[in-house]
Amino acid sequence: MSDFYSSMYNPDVLTCLANLSNDEVFTPPEVANRMLDMLPEELWHDSSATFLDPACKSGVFLREIAKRLIEGLKEEIPDLQERIDHIFHKQLYGIAITELTSLLSRRSVYCSKYPNSKYSITLFEDTSGNIRYKRIPHRWQNGKCLFCGASKSEYERGDELETHAYEWIHTIKPEEIFKMKFDVIISNPPYQLSDGGNGKSAKPIYQLFVEQAKKLRPRYMTMIIPSRWFSGGKGLDDFRKTMLSDRHIRKLVDYENFKDVFPGVDLAGGASYFLWDRDNMGICEVVNFNQNTPTCVNRYLDEYEIFIRQNLAVEIVRKVQENATEKRTLSDRVSSRKPFGLPTNYTPCASGVPCWFIQKIGLKFANLRDVDNSKGYLHKWKLLVPKAPIAGQTDFSKPVGFYYDGNTRIAKPGECCTESWIVAGAFDTEEEVLAYKSYIFTKIVRFLLLQTVVSQDVTKKNFCFIPDLETYQGQYTDKMLCEMWGISEKEWSYIDSRIATIGGDDNGN
């Protein structure tokens, strides 16, 4: 019995599970332990401390906590069986996300999927122990679930299929589930559910698990979630504002490459985990991992509206903002999505207004009646950039390209575009738009853009750190901008390492 929790298996079945690609991403044991390392050491010697995983998948968090408690409570409870019984009955609790993961979690934690059987290392009176699973229905209104926003057409199912209506986020009183308080809530929650939108539209739900945990006011909370919340977006804007201004978040560990945390799983924007401390507020320790190399800086998360994830980039952004003579940014110049009101799937016409469609279609025509010119773009020279310029790239620890001649267009007066493009800038003359294009193509400008990007899509809000110059004329180079904004050689070297050079040295250096 003692060998199970005092030694590590090789190979570890949970490590093997963590390598599987799945919508419900399993946490590797080593990652779970890094998260547990953030908690105070005295917790492992406290027989009254209680722990909850509200989204059990493999049971890895509860298993690793059990190992620490079994060792830490030796002196207080010398008898091994008595110690194990106390830990599993009085300290560890979980809510499984599916019936299958409930069995897997119990097998990992109790050594038996049925903790009332003779194979369990501690006996319970029922088949669940302290790891419960309850089939919960969604609550539909206008085709969506009131709690999680899932699509009724996708998730209204028979009893033979999982509903994915997770108990933790389908109640207004989470404290009633176990009718107790918890010292620590720790989890790797499900990330998203289909919301019934066009294509493979999905709604993030991991933020709901974090928000629900805060309602219980645990002493500590730590969860590992996608890093896309750094810049907000679909369903995440309020969550981002709350998280960035929350002084209870005392540590944030961020991985730019999702595979550095979850091998075999690819998700744009990376992953991060945090420590929330109820009783201690202050500045946050931010740890970045870029190609497994960490940097650590203490800083406030809400220094900017969009969180700058790289510590080394913060000083560069500050310097550019201090030295820029024009305080307007390109977010004021770049268009919103659908700059002419035409969706991506708009059908070309035989004649009409020349219109740029997706790159494989090129320049066709749109009906004049369908073209929205309320922004006044139509009769100007325009630089068109794709709304998803880095489609296919999910590892932002590698150099990022963004814009280059092959994926941008100069649209002449009288030409429009579909939603596949955004208007990066509109000008009266061709000379101005060409000068502006050279500015956009510099590595420094693309680096400033990178600081706001955590997915493959780029919108106008992502240009918020790039100064909008008073006029655009001539050819802009990185050397010119380094002198203009006081960028040092060391800072330029870092910028150069983060932005790909496409088609040779296209920046005049």
VENURVEN-V101716 format. One record per run of one state. SS is the DSSP state (alpha for helix, beta for strand, coil for the rest). FROM is the first residue (numbers start at 1). TO is the last residue. If there is no record, write none. Layout:
BEGIN
SS,FROM,TO
SS,FROM,TO
END
This chain:
BEGIN
coil,1,1
alpha,2,6
coil,7,12
alpha,13,18
coil,19,28
alpha,29,37
coil,38,40
alpha,41,45
coil,46,50
beta,51,56
coil,57,59
alpha,60,72
coil,73,79
alpha,80,90
coil,91,91
beta,92,96
coil,97,98
alpha,99,110
coil,111,130
beta,131,132
coil,133,139
beta,140,141
coil,142,143
beta,144,145
coil,146,150
beta,151,151
alpha,152,155
coil,156,166
alpha,167,169
coil,170,174
alpha,175,178
coil,179,183
beta,184,187
coil,188,191
beta,192,194
coil,195,201
beta,202,204
coil,205,205
alpha,206,215
coil,216,219
beta,220,226
alpha,227,231
coil,232,236
alpha,237,245
coil,246,248
beta,249,255
coil,256,257
alpha,258,260
coil,261,270
beta,271,277
coil,278,283
beta,284,290
coil,291,292
beta,293,299
coil,300,310
alpha,311,323
coil,324,328
beta,329,329
alpha,330,332
coil,333,352
beta,353,356
coil,357,362
beta,363,366
coil,367,367
alpha,368,370
coil,371,380
beta,381,386
coil,387,399
beta,400,400
coil,401,404
alpha,405,407
beta,408,411
coil,412,415
beta,416,417
coil,418,420
beta,421,427
coil,428,429
alpha,430,441
coil,442,442
alpha,443,450
coil,451,459
alpha,460,463
coil,464,466
beta,467,467
coil,468,477
alpha,478,485
coil,486,488
alpha,489,498
beta,499,499
coil,500,509
END
